[in-house]
Structure formats: structure tokens, C-alpha cells
Amino acid sequence: MIQLTRKHIRAIRTTIRQSLGITNALKAPTITFRATLSDLRIQAATDKTAIECRLPGNYQPECFAIPYEALGAVEGKQDDLVSLTKRDDIVILQWLDSGIPQSVQYPASDAMEMPPIPDNLVTIDPRFLSAMAEAVATTDQESTRYALNCIRLRGRDGQIAATDSAQALIQTGFSFPWDDEILVTGSGAFTSQDFTTADELRIGRSADWVTLQANSRTLHLRIEKERRFPNIDLQIPANGSATTTLSLSEDDIDFLLTSAKRLPGASEHNAPVTVDLNGVVALSLIHI
């Protein structure tokens, strides 16, 4: 038997939903509970992403998987305990709701295998998370010709790159434990509190996955080996080639970000922006 509070299950379900991008349109995976004498590992995966939540403690060794919706049936904001008991081919979940005993059962399925943890995990700058979140926001999830829904991680210069063909975002200064460039899809884990509040972030790579560890959470992103990413380096002007430079103070940046939301066209995704530098700075959004 495994016991967790309803509040803890709610937090774990949120982590899984954010990390895997589960929506009503996406079929949710099964959730594996893998208990050992030293910890409990709750795991879920799609073909592109995998997430593991590890809880230290003493448990009787057992392993089973239940549907994702089972977590939604028992989650809550209370500290009431939920018991998960496997009997033959079913898992019984029992808890108290306002003092009233509740019980549901779901078919048990085979536990899934998680990607391996790389041997070369290294510490990475925490700003990697915000950089990846910004890169995800720059991708095009509808693209089929190019891997515009992917993010390029280049080891030789520590670069993160993303584009939707209309805009490109390049960020550098990171240290990856590989030299070549690889493509991965994004994840909502980059803005998840589980990762953004971690004491230390570590990153590594196996043959098929990039792995990010944040305290007791482990995220795996599949490497897209067959996808093609556009050569955006050829489209970015070289340093020193610019004829005009605009520098903004933090106050001006805050003002522009706030004011731009009230301009015509601001509600349109990737609405074109015109910046005029003719004695004064003028910014306008074009409504198409």
C-alpha cells in the first residue's frame, strides 16, 4: 500500500500536466508508481517528454500504473491521506472527504520504463529555465516542414535558438556537456515552480534524451534526430554590421511592454512591430 496526501497528489498532477503539456485534446498517459525501500517514484511520459517525481521515504517495494484521471479523482487541497492498494488487476484508492469514506478503483496496467539518467550530469546556470521558456514561446507548434516546434541546443558555444520563421531568438552563455547541436521539443516544466525554485539544476545527455534534474524532479526531452532546423545563423546580422543602435533603460522597457498591450493589433499573435528612429523613438503595432 502507498499513502500520499490529497494535496501532494494535486501538486504532482500539476507537475505532470505542465511538463507533458496535457490538454483535453491530448490523450493522457498512464502514471507509474514505483516504490522502493528508500523512495517512491511517480513517473509519466509521452513519446517526446518524460517526468519523474521522487519522494524519499520507506515504502514496501511494488510497482503499478494507473490512468492519469485517477489523480484528478482524488486530488484536493487537504492533507487527508489517500491509500493506493493493488489487488490483482485493480488499484483501489481510498480517502476521507469531509470525514466521509470514499473509494474508487481503476484497472492496473504495466509500469512504463523511463529514459536512463545520463552519467554526465553537470550543473547549469538557473537562467537556463527562463531562456528555455522564452524559446518555447518563440516556436511554431503547427509547423510540419521544418522543426519550428523545436529548440536548438548547441554545445560548442552554449547557444539556445528558436524560431517560428517570422522571428528568431538566440541566447548564449550556457555550458552544455556536449559539443554538437541537438533539437528538443519544449516543455511547460521550464516555468513550473518545481524547477524555478530548485536549489540546483543539472543537465546531461544520453543517446536519445536530454535530461534536466531539479531537486527531486527529473525531466527528459527526446532528441529529435530526424528533424531539420532552419539555418537561422545566416539570417542574423553579424556584430558590428548594424548602422543604428537603440539602447533602452529598464524603465523604458517596462513602459514599452505595458503600453504595447494597449496598441491596435496587440491581441494578434506575432503582430508586426515597427520601430522608427528619426530623432525620437516611436513604436507601432500593425493590425493585419
Backbone bond lengths (Angstrom), bond angles and torsions (degrees), N, CA, C in turn:
res aa  C-N    CA-C-N  psi(-1)  N-CA   C-N-CA  omega(-1)  CA-C   N-CA-C  phi
1 M - - - 1.465 - - 1.524 110.51 -
2 I 1.315 116.23 138.90 1.456 123.23 177.43 1.522 108.04 -115.79
3 Q 1.332 116.67 136.12 1.455 120.93 179.24 1.524 110.99 -123.03
4 L 1.344 116.12 132.73 1.456 123.84 176.55 1.520 108.24 -141.13
5 T 1.326 117.67 153.31 1.456 119.56 175.84 1.528 109.95 -78.15
6 R 1.320 116.34 156.99 1.459 120.76 178.15 1.529 110.54 -62.75
7 K 1.331 115.86 -36.13 1.462 120.32 178.71 1.525 110.61 -65.29
8 H 1.334 116.26 -39.96 1.459 119.93 -179.84 1.528 110.51 -66.83
9 I 1.316 116.42 -40.53 1.466 120.15 178.21 1.521 110.32 -63.83
10 R 1.323 117.24 -37.93 1.470 120.64 178.05 1.520 111.25 -61.96
11 A 1.343 116.61 -42.65 1.459 120.70 179.47 1.527 111.11 -66.08
12 I 1.315 117.11 -40.64 1.462 121.05 -179.68 1.531 110.13 -67.32
13 R 1.321 116.53 -41.04 1.470 119.67 178.38 1.528 110.42 -62.65
14 T 1.327 117.50 -39.28 1.463 120.78 177.64 1.527 110.75 -62.72
15 T 1.334 116.79 -43.62 1.462 121.04 178.36 1.526 111.06 -59.76
16 I 1.314 116.88 -45.51 1.460 121.15 -179.21 1.529 110.15 -64.71
17 R 1.332 116.60 -44.92 1.467 120.42 -178.89 1.524 111.64 -61.92
18 Q 1.336 117.14 -45.28 1.458 120.49 -179.90 1.525 111.51 -67.28
19 S 1.311 116.72 -43.34 1.466 120.46 -175.02 1.519 112.35 -67.48
20 L 1.332 116.71 -39.87 1.460 120.52 -176.36 1.522 112.71 -94.72
21 G 1.339 117.05 -6.19 1.455 120.01 179.86 1.514 112.78 67.14
22 I 1.321 117.37 39.08 1.460 121.49 -176.95 1.525 109.99 -72.40
23 T 1.311 116.58 126.31 1.464 123.72 175.33 1.515 108.64 -130.14
24 N 1.314 116.27 176.98 1.464 119.68 177.88 1.520 112.02 -62.98
25 A 1.345 114.90 -26.26 1.467 119.11 -177.85 1.527 112.16 -84.52
26 L 1.321 116.66 -14.32 1.466 120.30 -177.91 1.521 109.77 -105.54
27 K 1.291 116.47 125.51 1.454 121.05 178.38 1.524 109.54 -64.74
28 A 1.317 115.70 122.65 1.459 120.54 -176.79 1.527 110.20 -75.35
29 P 1.326 117.33 144.12 1.462 120.54 178.59 1.526 111.03 -79.76
30 T 1.309 115.93 170.11 1.458 119.48 172.16 1.529 109.30 -75.00
31 I 1.321 116.14 159.92 1.465 122.56 -179.56 1.519 108.15 -111.96
32 T 1.310 116.15 123.63 1.458 121.30 -179.27 1.521 110.39 -95.90
33 F 1.324 115.66 132.32 1.467 122.69 172.77 1.528 107.14 -109.54
34 R 1.340 115.64 116.66 1.460 120.80 -176.93 1.529 108.06 -121.72
35 A 1.328 116.68 101.51 1.465 122.01 -176.25 1.525 110.86 -98.83
36 T 1.330 115.16 137.60 1.464 121.81 175.71 1.528 108.09 -129.12
37 L 1.295 116.84 -179.07 1.460 120.75 179.07 1.521 112.39 -69.09
38 S 1.334 118.01 -16.98 1.465 120.52 -175.28 1.521 114.46 -116.48
39 D 1.348 117.92 -16.35 1.463 118.29 -179.61 1.519 111.18 -163.93
40 L 1.340 114.08 170.90 1.459 122.47 173.35 1.508 107.45 -121.06
41 R 1.318 117.07 128.13 1.459 122.02 -179.83 1.518 109.37 -115.82
42 I 1.334 114.74 120.54 1.466 121.65 179.43 1.524 106.94 -106.36
43 Q 1.321 116.60 120.75 1.459 121.59 -167.49 1.526 111.75 -128.99
44 A 1.325 115.58 147.12 1.463 121.47 175.97 1.518 107.70 -152.71
45 A 1.336 116.43 152.72 1.469 119.01 -177.29 1.518 111.10 -157.97
46 T 1.332 114.44 149.68 1.455 122.74 165.33 1.529 105.93 -111.59
47 D 1.337 116.56 -172.86 1.455 117.86 179.64 1.530 112.45 -73.80
48 K 1.359 117.72 -13.44 1.461 121.71 -177.87 1.522 113.38 -108.95
49 T 1.335 117.86 -27.17 1.455 121.96 -170.58 1.515 110.26 -141.23
50 A 1.338 116.23 146.87 1.463 121.46 175.40 1.517 108.64 -138.88
51 I 1.326 117.15 144.99 1.461 122.19 -178.94 1.523 109.06 -135.41
52 E 1.319 115.61 140.75 1.458 121.61 177.16 1.518 109.39 -131.20
53 C 1.337 116.38 130.19 1.459 122.96 174.13 1.521 107.30 -110.36
54 R 1.321 116.46 121.57 1.468 120.48 -175.93 1.525 109.76 -109.93
55 L 1.340 115.58 129.90 1.458 122.24 -179.99 1.524 108.80 -118.94
56 P 1.331 119.14 114.26 1.456 120.33 178.43 1.527 110.92 -67.84
57 G 1.321 116.30 150.57 1.460 120.75 179.83 1.520 110.56 154.42
58 N 1.324 115.66 176.19 1.458 121.63 179.67 1.522 109.40 -100.85
59 Y 1.317 116.04 118.77 1.459 121.37 -178.16 1.525 109.39 -132.32
60 Q 1.326 114.82 152.25 1.451 119.15 171.28 1.527 108.27 -76.46
61 P 1.325 117.49 128.47 1.471 119.61 -176.60 1.534 112.59 -58.41
62 E 1.317 116.46 125.27 1.451 122.91 173.48 1.524 108.09 -164.18
63 C 1.322 115.44 164.06 1.456 119.09 -176.34 1.523 108.84 -152.68
64 F 1.342 116.11 129.74 1.453 121.21 177.89 1.520 108.72 -159.52
65 A 1.317 116.40 166.89 1.462 122.22 177.91 1.520 109.30 -129.18
66 I 1.345 116.46 144.65 1.453 122.75 178.68 1.526 108.63 -132.45
67 P 1.326 118.67 162.14 1.466 120.20 178.74 1.524 111.93 -63.84
68 Y 1.319 115.88 151.75 1.463 121.96 179.46 1.530 111.57 -59.20
69 E 1.339 117.41 -36.84 1.462 119.59 -177.50 1.521 112.94 -64.95
70 A 1.322 117.57 -17.03 1.468 119.87 177.03 1.522 111.34 -62.97
71 L 1.331 117.01 -35.02 1.464 119.98 178.28 1.522 110.34 -65.45
72 G 1.335 116.95 -40.01 1.454 120.56 178.84 1.512 112.57 -65.91
73 A 1.336 117.07 -27.97 1.461 120.57 -178.26 1.521 112.01 -72.38
74 V 1.325 117.79 -26.12 1.466 119.91 -174.02 1.524 113.61 -116.09
75 E 1.326 118.60 -8.77 1.456 119.79 -177.37 1.529 111.05 -66.15
76 G 1.329 116.04 159.87 1.457 120.50 177.68 1.507 110.57 -173.84
77 K 1.324 116.34 -177.16 1.458 121.75 179.75 1.526 111.86 -99.28
78 Q 1.319 116.07 2.91 1.454 120.80 -178.17 1.532 111.13 -95.91
79 D 1.325 114.59 166.11 1.465 120.82 177.82 1.522 112.02 -95.00
80 D 1.341 117.87 14.36 1.463 120.64 177.48 1.520 109.76 -61.25
81 L 1.317 115.74 139.74 1.460 121.09 -178.57 1.526 111.50 -78.41
82 V 1.325 115.27 141.54 1.457 122.90 172.04 1.523 107.66 -113.18
83 S 1.328 116.37 128.26 1.460 121.25 178.24 1.523 109.63 -101.93
84 L 1.321 116.52 130.22 1.460 121.99 176.70 1.521 107.66 -112.90
85 T 1.326 116.27 115.98 1.457 121.60 -175.89 1.520 109.47 -124.51
86 K 1.311 116.63 125.63 1.471 120.96 178.54 1.523 109.45 -93.57
87 R 1.314 114.85 126.67 1.461 121.62 176.36 1.518 108.66 -131.51
88 D 1.301 114.72 111.40 1.461 120.80 -176.96 1.534 110.03 55.71
89 D 1.337 117.76 -114.17 1.460 120.92 -174.76 1.527 113.26 -104.76
90 I 1.333 117.55 16.16 1.459 120.50 178.47 1.524 110.06 -129.98
91 V 1.337 114.94 158.02 1.462 121.54 173.42 1.527 106.96 -119.72
92 I 1.327 116.29 125.41 1.459 122.39 -178.96 1.529 108.91 -100.99
93 L 1.323 116.07 127.82 1.460 122.16 177.73 1.525 108.13 -111.02
94 Q 1.330 116.51 125.38 1.455 122.15 -177.29 1.522 109.81 -129.44
95 W 1.353 116.27 140.60 1.453 121.58 179.28 1.521 109.19 -161.88
96 L 1.331 116.21 174.42 1.452 122.55 176.58 1.523 109.51 -108.67
97 D 1.314 116.44 135.16 1.458 122.36 175.49 1.527 107.54 -122.26
98 S 1.360 115.95 106.73 1.475 121.51 -174.64 1.516 110.86 54.92
99 G 1.322 115.18 39.09 1.455 120.78 177.71 1.509 115.03 83.24
100 I 1.323 117.85 -3.45 1.463 121.54 -178.85 1.524 109.45 -99.02
101 P 1.335 118.42 123.81 1.472 121.20 -179.53 1.534 111.44 -61.75
102 Q 1.334 115.40 135.12 1.462 122.05 178.02 1.527 108.74 -125.28
103 S 1.320 115.63 149.35 1.459 119.63 179.94 1.523 109.99 -152.41
104 V 1.324 116.47 132.40 1.460 122.35 173.03 1.517 107.68 -136.10
105 Q 1.294 116.70 159.33 1.453 119.71 177.86 1.526 110.13 -138.14
106 Y 1.328 114.27 148.80 1.462 121.80 -178.51 1.524 108.69 -135.73
107 P 1.312 116.96 152.15 1.467 118.94 176.50 1.523 110.87 -66.62
108 A 1.309 115.80 137.39 1.462 120.68 176.12 1.519 109.09 -84.52
109 S 1.318 116.28 141.98 1.460 120.99 177.73 1.517 109.48 -127.11
110 D 1.310 115.59 172.25 1.465 119.83 -177.54 1.522 110.81 -67.56
111 A 1.308 115.97 142.62 1.461 121.56 177.28 1.518 109.98 -68.73
112 M 1.312 115.95 146.78 1.455 121.18 179.97 1.528 109.88 -90.03
113 E 1.310 115.61 157.73 1.455 121.26 175.64 1.524 109.30 -96.37
114 M 1.313 116.60 131.94 1.456 121.49 -179.66 1.523 110.71 -91.37
115 P 1.337 117.08 156.35 1.477 119.47 174.47 1.529 110.34 -59.78
116 P 1.312 117.15 152.50 1.471 119.70 179.94 1.530 111.81 -71.71
117 I 1.323 115.67 152.58 1.463 120.91 174.81 1.527 108.07 -81.76
118 P 1.330 118.98 123.16 1.475 120.25 -179.32 1.525 111.80 -63.35
119 D 1.324 115.24 152.86 1.468 120.50 176.75 1.521 112.07 -79.22
120 N 1.338 117.14 -16.80 1.469 120.60 -171.19 1.524 112.99 -102.80
121 L 1.326 118.34 33.68 1.462 120.18 178.66 1.526 110.69 -64.36
122 V 1.328 115.95 131.19 1.466 121.14 179.34 1.528 108.58 -131.23
123 T 1.318 116.15 156.54 1.459 121.21 177.44 1.521 110.07 -71.21
124 I 1.325 116.23 138.96 1.457 120.88 179.22 1.526 109.38 -128.09
125 D 1.324 115.48 150.69 1.461 122.85 179.84 1.537 110.15 -54.11
126 P 1.349 118.66 130.14 1.469 120.85 -179.97 1.526 114.13 -57.51
127 R 1.341 118.19 -23.36 1.468 119.32 179.60 1.530 111.22 -68.72
128 F 1.328 116.95 -7.50 1.466 120.40 173.94 1.521 110.76 -56.74
129 L 1.342 117.64 -36.14 1.463 121.03 -178.36 1.519 111.86 -64.62
130 S 1.336 116.65 -49.55 1.465 119.17 179.54 1.526 111.05 -65.78
131 A 1.336 116.78 -35.01 1.466 119.92 177.41 1.529 110.89 -64.01
132 M 1.321 116.65 -41.14 1.464 119.91 179.00 1.527 111.02 -70.04
133 A 1.331 117.46 -36.55 1.463 120.41 177.55 1.525 110.43 -62.61
134 E 1.332 116.77 -41.47 1.462 120.64 177.80 1.529 110.77 -67.41
135 A 1.326 116.17 -36.08 1.464 119.61 178.00 1.523 110.97 -65.75
136 V 1.332 117.15 -41.44 1.464 120.89 177.77 1.523 110.29 -59.37
137 A 1.341 116.48 -41.04 1.468 120.79 -179.75 1.521 112.26 -66.95
138 T 1.334 117.89 -16.58 1.461 122.63 -178.85 1.520 112.28 -92.57
139 T 1.331 118.48 -13.88 1.458 121.74 -175.59 1.519 112.08 -76.88
140 D 1.315 115.33 167.19 1.468 123.06 176.09 1.524 108.02 -117.14
141 Q 1.321 116.65 106.48 1.451 120.96 -175.27 1.526 113.38 -75.29
142 E 1.333 117.53 -9.64 1.463 120.93 -177.91 1.527 112.91 -97.64
143 S 1.316 117.81 -5.87 1.458 120.81 -175.11 1.524 111.29 -70.91
144 T 1.340 115.98 142.28 1.460 121.20 178.06 1.529 112.28 -121.31
145 R 1.325 117.31 -27.88 1.466 119.60 -176.32 1.522 111.26 -74.66
146 Y 1.315 116.27 -54.62 1.448 121.17 177.09 1.525 109.48 -106.23
147 A 1.323 115.64 163.34 1.466 121.03 179.90 1.518 109.99 -81.35
148 L 1.332 116.61 58.17 1.457 120.51 -178.15 1.522 112.02 -76.06
149 N 1.322 117.18 -10.20 1.459 120.09 174.10 1.526 111.85 -89.85
150 C 1.330 115.71 3.31 1.469 121.32 -178.88 1.523 111.86 -105.58
151 I 1.306 114.86 162.44 1.457 123.23 175.69 1.527 107.65 -116.26
152 R 1.323 115.79 133.18 1.467 119.84 -179.69 1.525 109.82 -94.31
153 L 1.327 115.93 126.85 1.463 122.53 176.32 1.525 107.43 -113.15
154 R 1.335 116.26 114.02 1.462 120.37 -176.01 1.520 109.60 -110.76
155 G 1.332 114.78 121.95 1.446 119.45 -173.11 1.504 115.72 -74.53
156 R 1.340 118.14 -35.38 1.464 119.86 -170.93 1.530 112.97 -65.33
157 D 1.328 117.41 -28.18 1.460 119.14 177.71 1.531 112.51 -127.36
158 G 1.343 116.75 14.12 1.455 120.59 176.40 1.513 113.41 60.03
159 Q 1.334 116.44 43.69 1.465 120.73 -172.81 1.523 112.18 -103.20
160 I 1.337 114.71 140.41 1.464 123.35 169.82 1.524 107.04 -112.77
161 A 1.337 117.48 127.49 1.464 120.59 -177.71 1.518 110.32 -136.23
162 A 1.343 114.70 141.63 1.467 121.31 177.10 1.513 108.69 -150.02
163 T 1.329 115.90 152.79 1.467 120.52 178.17 1.519 109.42 -156.93
164 D 1.350 115.13 154.42 1.459 120.86 172.58 1.517 110.21 -116.94
165 S 1.316 117.06 15.80 1.468 128.53 -179.16 1.526 112.74 83.19
166 A 1.341 117.53 -17.26 1.465 120.39 176.55 1.515 111.73 -103.90
167 Q 1.318 116.22 -23.09 1.454 121.76 178.45 1.520 108.27 -145.52
168 A 1.311 116.37 157.01 1.460 121.27 179.84 1.519 109.09 -136.19
169 L 1.305 115.70 145.82 1.462 122.10 178.04 1.517 108.38 -128.47
170 I 1.337 116.50 122.82 1.456 122.18 178.10 1.523 108.43 -124.81
171 Q 1.319 115.87 127.91 1.459 121.86 178.57 1.524 108.17 -130.40
172 T 1.318 116.65 138.00 1.457 120.89 -175.94 1.533 110.23 -128.31
173 G 1.328 114.74 178.48 1.458 120.11 176.21 1.513 114.25 99.71
174 F 1.327 117.96 11.97 1.460 121.56 -179.61 1.533 109.89 -101.57
175 S 1.304 115.53 158.60 1.463 120.69 -178.97 1.523 108.77 -119.50
176 F 1.345 115.74 108.06 1.450 121.47 179.02 1.533 110.00 -103.82
177 P 1.327 117.92 147.11 1.472 120.58 178.62 1.517 112.64 -83.43
178 W 1.326 117.04 43.64 1.459 123.52 172.72 1.530 108.14 -155.54
179 D 1.323 117.24 160.45 1.463 121.39 -175.85 1.517 113.72 -105.01
180 D 1.332 117.34 -26.99 1.458 119.78 -175.76 1.524 110.39 -85.01
181 E 1.334 116.99 -173.64 1.456 121.42 178.35 1.520 109.86 -111.30
182 I 1.323 115.64 140.85 1.458 121.19 -178.19 1.525 108.83 -134.65
183 L 1.326 115.38 159.07 1.454 121.88 178.72 1.522 109.75 -114.07
184 V 1.328 116.12 135.31 1.462 121.72 174.53 1.529 108.27 -135.41
185 T 1.321 116.74 155.80 1.454 120.63 173.23 1.524 109.21 -85.75
186 G 1.321 116.54 163.21 1.455 121.18 -176.49 1.515 112.80 -82.01
187 S 1.322 114.76 176.15 1.462 121.06 179.26 1.518 109.41 -153.46
188 G 1.322 116.04 146.00 1.454 120.58 175.13 1.511 113.27 -70.99
189 A 1.340 117.12 -8.51 1.467 120.14 178.83 1.527 111.86 -63.06
190 F 1.334 117.54 -22.01 1.456 120.23 -177.31 1.530 112.31 -66.92
191 T 1.322 117.09 -19.56 1.466 120.74 175.56 1.523 111.50 -111.73
192 S 1.325 116.87 4.36 1.456 120.93 -179.85 1.516 110.89 -72.87
193 Q 1.329 115.79 140.57 1.461 120.28 179.92 1.518 111.67 -61.37
194 D 1.335 116.73 -30.61 1.465 120.16 178.11 1.530 111.55 -56.26
195 F 1.336 116.20 -35.50 1.457 120.50 -176.75 1.533 111.61 -95.19
196 T 1.321 117.80 -41.20 1.469 120.17 -175.28 1.521 112.86 -69.56
197 T 1.325 118.14 -20.73 1.473 120.91 179.63 1.526 112.48 -103.05
198 A 1.325 117.18 9.10 1.465 120.54 -177.28 1.523 111.30 -68.28
199 D 1.331 115.78 147.34 1.463 121.20 177.90 1.521 111.70 -69.04
200 E 1.322 116.03 -33.58 1.467 120.51 -177.56 1.514 109.45 -150.30
201 L 1.322 115.53 140.77 1.457 122.04 175.12 1.524 108.94 -111.87
202 R 1.324 115.52 135.86 1.466 119.87 176.41 1.524 108.84 -129.69
203 I 1.315 115.01 144.23 1.458 120.52 -177.08 1.521 109.44 -131.96
204 G 1.307 116.00 148.96 1.464 121.28 178.30 1.516 109.80 -160.29
205 R 1.309 115.32 177.89 1.467 120.56 -176.04 1.516 110.45 -144.21
206 S 1.332 115.11 136.07 1.458 121.61 169.65 1.527 107.62 -107.92
207 A 1.307 117.44 -166.59 1.463 119.61 -177.83 1.531 111.67 -64.87
208 D 1.336 117.53 -34.46 1.459 120.50 -172.32 1.530 114.63 -121.37
209 W 1.320 117.43 -6.32 1.459 119.47 -173.15 1.523 111.77 -137.80
210 V 1.349 115.65 148.32 1.460 122.71 164.75 1.521 106.46 -101.27
211 T 1.318 117.17 132.19 1.461 122.09 -175.08 1.519 110.28 -117.85
212 L 1.326 115.87 134.07 1.465 122.87 177.14 1.523 108.13 -124.16
213 Q 1.325 116.17 124.12 1.457 121.71 178.62 1.515 110.38 -111.08
214 A 1.340 115.60 133.71 1.458 122.46 177.08 1.524 107.42 -135.94
215 N 1.325 115.97 100.40 1.460 121.05 -176.36 1.531 110.25 54.01
216 S 1.330 117.90 -115.51 1.465 120.60 -175.67 1.527 112.92 -94.93
217 R 1.328 117.42 10.74 1.460 121.13 179.15 1.528 109.99 -111.75
218 T 1.315 115.90 138.64 1.462 120.98 177.76 1.523 108.95 -129.68
219 L 1.334 115.86 124.01 1.459 122.59 -179.51 1.525 109.04 -112.89
220 H 1.332 116.31 133.79 1.460 122.40 176.45 1.527 109.29 -117.95
221 L 1.330 116.86 132.20 1.459 122.78 177.08 1.526 108.44 -119.42
222 R 1.326 116.34 122.89 1.465 119.34 -177.97 1.527 110.83 -68.43
223 I 1.317 116.39 138.07 1.459 122.39 176.68 1.526 108.95 -79.55
224 E 1.324 115.74 125.30 1.468 121.77 -178.41 1.532 108.87 -87.58
225 K 1.323 116.08 90.85 1.457 120.89 -173.24 1.529 113.54 -78.73
226 E 1.325 117.35 -24.62 1.466 120.31 -174.93 1.524 112.46 -100.61
227 R 1.317 118.63 -1.20 1.464 120.90 -177.90 1.525 110.45 -87.55
228 R 1.311 115.97 158.67 1.463 122.58 -177.35 1.526 109.67 -118.77
229 F 1.314 115.88 125.24 1.463 122.07 -178.87 1.521 109.19 -105.29
230 P 1.338 118.30 135.95 1.471 119.66 -178.48 1.527 111.68 -64.57
231 N 1.321 115.86 149.25 1.470 121.24 179.98 1.530 108.79 -81.84
232 I 1.324 115.50 78.82 1.465 119.35 -176.08 1.524 111.99 -72.54
233 D 1.324 117.98 -15.60 1.467 120.22 179.50 1.527 111.08 -60.71
234 L 1.335 116.68 -32.38 1.460 120.00 -179.75 1.528 112.28 -72.78
235 Q 1.343 115.89 -18.73 1.464 119.62 -177.60 1.530 113.05 -93.28
236 I 1.326 116.41 -11.88 1.463 120.39 -177.17 1.529 109.25 -92.05
237 P 1.319 119.60 122.99 1.473 121.35 178.97 1.523 110.92 -58.61
238 A 1.325 115.37 143.74 1.460 120.48 179.00 1.529 110.18 -70.60
239 N 1.331 115.18 153.25 1.465 119.70 176.54 1.524 109.90 -58.28
240 G 1.297 116.13 133.36 1.456 120.52 179.06 1.508 113.49 95.06
241 S 1.335 117.72 -10.04 1.460 119.71 -178.95 1.527 112.25 -85.85
242 A 1.328 117.34 -14.13 1.467 120.11 -179.10 1.529 110.68 -69.02
243 T 1.343 116.23 138.75 1.463 121.01 178.43 1.523 112.16 -95.92
244 T 1.324 116.17 -17.76 1.462 121.00 178.82 1.524 108.88 -135.84
245 T 1.301 115.91 137.59 1.466 121.12 -179.76 1.522 109.42 -125.67
246 L 1.311 116.39 132.88 1.460 122.64 176.83 1.523 108.63 -114.83
247 S 1.311 116.55 122.52 1.463 121.94 176.62 1.520 108.63 -114.58
248 L 1.324 116.59 131.50 1.457 121.82 -177.45 1.522 110.53 -118.98
249 S 1.323 115.40 141.72 1.459 119.94 174.26 1.531 108.72 -77.10
250 E 1.323 116.82 166.43 1.463 119.91 179.08 1.526 110.97 -62.60
251 D 1.340 117.18 -36.40 1.468 120.21 178.45 1.528 111.06 -64.06
252 D 1.351 116.38 -41.21 1.458 120.05 178.84 1.531 111.24 -66.23
253 I 1.310 115.97 -37.81 1.471 119.83 178.44 1.518 110.51 -63.23
254 D 1.336 116.10 -46.12 1.470 120.05 178.43 1.529 110.76 -60.41
255 F 1.341 116.36 -40.51 1.468 120.38 179.91 1.528 111.06 -63.62
256 L 1.345 116.94 -44.82 1.457 120.59 -178.90 1.525 111.60 -65.50
257 L 1.321 116.81 -42.60 1.462 119.92 -179.81 1.525 111.35 -62.86
258 T 1.321 115.92 -37.89 1.466 120.24 179.22 1.521 111.19 -73.26
259 S 1.332 116.82 -44.45 1.460 121.04 -175.58 1.529 112.31 -71.27
260 A 1.329 117.23 -35.06 1.463 120.43 -176.65 1.522 112.28 -61.00
261 K 1.336 116.38 -27.62 1.463 119.64 -179.28 1.524 112.33 -67.60
262 R 1.334 117.29 -17.74 1.458 121.19 -177.83 1.533 112.98 -100.42
263 L 1.331 116.40 1.31 1.463 119.95 -179.41 1.523 111.36 -84.91
264 P 1.353 117.61 153.77 1.475 120.40 175.55 1.531 110.34 -58.33
265 G 1.314 115.67 136.88 1.459 120.05 179.82 1.513 113.67 88.57
266 A 1.340 117.66 -5.09 1.460 119.85 -176.92 1.521 112.41 -65.24
267 S 1.341 116.52 -25.52 1.461 119.65 -178.91 1.522 112.96 -80.91
268 E 1.324 117.40 -9.97 1.459 120.62 -178.78 1.527 109.94 -84.57
269 H 1.327 115.10 138.20 1.455 120.44 179.45 1.525 110.26 -65.88
270 N 1.333 116.10 126.25 1.465 122.30 178.96 1.529 112.55 55.56
271 A 1.323 116.97 40.14 1.465 120.27 176.35 1.523 109.42 -61.92
272 P 1.353 118.98 136.72 1.469 120.88 -178.90 1.531 111.49 -61.24
273 V 1.314 115.48 143.34 1.467 121.97 178.98 1.524 108.64 -119.89
274 T 1.308 116.28 131.91 1.463 121.68 176.03 1.520 109.27 -108.59
275 V 1.331 115.77 128.66 1.460 121.47 176.60 1.527 107.97 -114.05
276 D 1.329 117.81 116.30 1.467 123.60 177.96 1.527 109.38 -100.83
277 L 1.328 115.41 126.44 1.457 121.56 177.16 1.532 107.50 -120.71
278 N 1.308 115.72 87.13 1.466 120.94 -176.62 1.531 109.22 -136.97
279 G 1.301 114.59 67.02 1.453 119.41 -175.86 1.510 112.43 89.43
280 V 1.342 116.41 -38.34 1.450 122.33 173.95 1.525 107.45 -131.26
281 V 1.341 115.42 163.29 1.456 120.87 179.03 1.526 108.65 -97.17
282 A 1.330 116.81 124.66 1.466 121.41 177.76 1.513 109.27 -130.01
283 L 1.333 115.94 132.16 1.460 121.35 -179.04 1.520 108.18 -121.31
284 S 1.338 116.99 133.83 1.471 120.81 178.01 1.495 109.72 -141.03
285 L 1.348 115.79 147.02 1.440 123.24 174.96 1.511 108.25 -103.92
286 I 1.319 115.96 139.40 1.459 121.24 -176.54 1.526 109.15 -100.14
287 H 1.309 115.60 124.90 1.451 121.41 177.75 1.540 108.36 -89.39
288 I 1.330 115.59 118.26 1.476 120.46 -177.24 1.520 109.88 -95.68
